[in-house]
Amino acid sequence: MSRHKGSPALRLLLATAVLTTAATVIAPMSAAAGSPVSNSIAWSPTDPPENGDVAGAEWIEIDVPVPSSQDRRSLAATFRPAGEGPFPVVVYLHGGSGLATGMLRWAPRLSEAGFLVLAGCYALTLRAANRIACPDGPSSDRGLEALLDVATELPDARRDGLGVLGLSIGARMAFSTLGDPRIRAVATDSGDPGIVPLVEPSSIGAAVLLLAFEQDSFVNELALHQYEQRLRDLGKTVESHTFDGSGHVVTLSPGTSAEATTLTLDFFRRHLLATSRALP
């Protein structure tokens, strides 16, 4: 099988940016504690892993700092829009079964719409067919934090235009990012807000999109509606769409993918493209 290594120019951009990023100390907001956490994140270009030979994907390897332990490696694919940057960034979070090739084939929808995409391994997952063989990575919170830190340091990335899209368990993790001041917009696809510790709704500044099937054995529909109502009562920017029928992950399901994708792209356009501005 051929191995897609991408354009030499983009690989040079990624390699050049490593020198700056490895020395950068970033202070993200911890959603759980509500306080800054400083990390130095190093990353570098790498060849596609098994099942990762997807058109448009440029792969990087991330060294995730883990307290009281040897650093753990993580893999991520980037998808760059055509044209000149900088571009707002969308971090794309996989579900519990891992980073699927179907996700990677869907990701160019975002890059074609003008977003720089970072889709990476952020937690240890089951090894399964049509999945990226992620390294035995860090805990999910550390892995997610590393992806967010790297996202705004990618070549041509805008630091003021960061979004998150999570699927299934990734959607649950996306809820936990709502306390991060770097994030402008969070879209959740088939996520249950009642399972993970949530950011206090009154402190949320990002726009929120909630997508789900009417019947989903992995999502508590009542908890999702209650969460939406709580955000509305507090005057937060929240949008939602429930699709008829049963299933899981509307953006990737054949009967709902087209409409769910349109809703997702429109949401990010309005809350990231319309508000992003070039850094001074």
N, C-alpha and C positions, 0 to 999 in steps of 0.2 A: 504494500500500500504506500502510495506517495505521501510525503510529509509536507504539509503546507507551512512554509516558513515566513510568508508575507513579504512585503516590499523591503528592499535594503534600506530605503530612506527612513521608513518608520522604525525599523529595528535600530538604526543609528540614533534616532530621536530617543527611543527607550533607553539605549545604552548610555547616552549622554546624561539623561536625567537621573540615572542611578547615583552619580557622584554627588549631586545636590541632595537627593532624597535621603541617602544613607546618613548624611550629617545633619538632617533637619530634625528638630525636636518639636513635636506637635502636641497641643494640649486639648484633646477632645473632651466633650462633656460626658461624664458617665451617667447614663440614664437611671441606673439603680441608685447611685449615691448622690447624683446631682452635683458632682464636683469634678474639676479638671483632673485628668490623668495624663502624665507625660510619657511619651514613647518615642523611641528612635527606631524608625522602620526602614530596613534595607530591602531592596528588591532589584531584580535584574532580568533581562530577557532570557527566555529559554525556548527550547524546541517544543512542539506540541506533544502532549502526552498521548497515550493510547486512547483512541476514540475522540481525540481533540483536533483532528485534521478537518476543521470546518472553515469554509471560505470566509475570509474577512477577519478571522481571529488571530490576534497576536498574543502569545503567551508570556507571562512573567512568573517568576518564582519569588515568593515573599518570605523573608525571615521574620517570624512572629515572636516577639519577646515574651517569654513565659517566666514568671517569677519562680525563683528557687529551682530552676530546671534549665536544661539545655534548650536553646532556641529551637522551635519547631518550624518546619517548612510548610508553605501553603502555595497552591497554584491558582492562577486566575487568567482569564482570557479578556483581552480588551478589543473593543470594536470602535474604530474611529470614523467619524463622518467625513465625507468628501469636503474639500475646500479648506479655507484657512480658519484656524481657531482664534481665540480660545472658545471651548464649547462647555456647556453645562454637562455635568456627569450624573449618570444613573447607576447606582450599585444594585446589581441583580442577584437576589438571594435564593438559593435552591431550597428544596424541601428535604424531608427526612431521608429520602432514598438517594440523595446525592445530586451532583451536578450532571444533569442529563444532556445528551446530545440534542434532544428536542428543544431544550432551552437555548442552547447555543445556536441552533438554526433559527430560532425566533428572535434572538437578540439584535440582528441587523435591522429589524423593524424600527428599533429605537435609534440606531446610528443613522439610518436613512432619513430619519426625522430631525436630525441635527444634534443628537446626544452622543457624547462619549460614554461607552458602556464598560463597566467592570463587572464581570461575572466570575466569581471565584469560590473555591472551597473555603469554608469557614468553620467546619466542624467535622469530626469523625463520623462517617456514614457507612452504611452497608455497601459492600461491593456487589454490584449488579450489572446485568447486561445493559449496553447503551448508556453507560455512565462513565464519567472521567474517574480514573483510578487516583483519587486524591491521596496525598500522603497522610500518615497517621498524625493529623494536625492537632492544634490546641483545642481548648474548651471553646464552645461556641461564642461566648462573650468576647474572649480575647481574639478569636479569629475574625469576628465581625468588626471589632474595633480596628484591627489591622487593615481590613479592606477599606473602611471609611478614611483612615489616615492616608493610605496610598492613593485613594481616589482623587483627591484634590492636588496631588503632587505629580500626576501623570502629565506627559507633554501635552500642551494645548488644553489643559483642564482649567475651568473657572472655579475659583474657590468660593465664589458667592452663589453658585448655582448647583447645589448638590441635592439629588433625589435618591430615593430608595424604592425598589420594587421587590416584594417578597412573595413567594409562592408557598402555600401550605405552612409547614413549620417555619419556612423563611419569612412568611407573612407575620407569624407570631413574633419572630425576632425583629421584624421591621417596626412593630408597635413599640419595641423598647428603644428605638432610635429617636423617637419623637421629642426627647428632651435635649437632643444635640443641637446647639445653636447654628451649626453649619448647614443643617438640612432644611430645605425649603418645602419639599413635597414628598409624601410617603404614600405609595399605592400598595394595598394588600389584596392578594388574590387567594381566597379560601383560607383566611386566617381566623383563629379563634382568640379573641382578646381576653377570654376568661382563664386562659391556661398559663400565660407568662405574667410576671410582675409588670404592671403598666406604669408608664410615666403619669404623674398626677395631671389630669386633663387641663387644669387651670394653667399649667405651665407650658402647654403646647403652643408653639408658634407656627409650625408647619401646616400646610394644607394636607388633608387626608382624603384618600379615595378608598372606598370599601367595595370589593367585588366578591360575589359569592353565588353559588347555586341555591335555589329555594330549599332543596334537600341535599344535605351533605353530612355523611356520618362522622366527619372529622371536625365539623364546625357546629357550635351551639348557636343556632339562629337567634334565640332570645337574647343571649349575651351580646351578640353582635349588634342587634337593634338597640339594646339598652346603652351600649357604648356610643353608638351614633347619636342617640338622643341626648346623652350627657354632653357630648361635644357641642351639639346644636344649642342646648340650653345655656352653655357658657359663651356662645357667640363665636365658636371656632369655625374655620373653613373646612367643611366636610361634605363630601359627595358620596353617594352610594348607588349601587345597581345590583338587584337580585335577579338572577336568570331563572326562568321557569325550568322545572324538571329536577333531576337528581344528577349528581356528578361531583367532580373535584377538580379544581384549577381551571377556571373558565377561559383564561387566555390561551391555553393549550388544548382544550377540548374541541373536537371538530365542529360541533354544532353551535358553539358560542365564541370561538376564537376570533372570528372577523369583527364582531361587534365589540367584544371585550378589548381587543387590541385597539380599535378606534377610540374607545373611551379612555384607555390608558394613555395613548399618545396625545390626545386632546388635553387631558389633565396635565401632563408634564409640559406641553407647549405653553399652556396658560400660566403655569406657576414657576417654570424654570426659564424657558426661552424669553418670555415677556418681561421677566424681572432681572435676568442676569445682566451684568455690566462688566466691562473690561476692568481688570485690576489696574491700579495706578502704577 
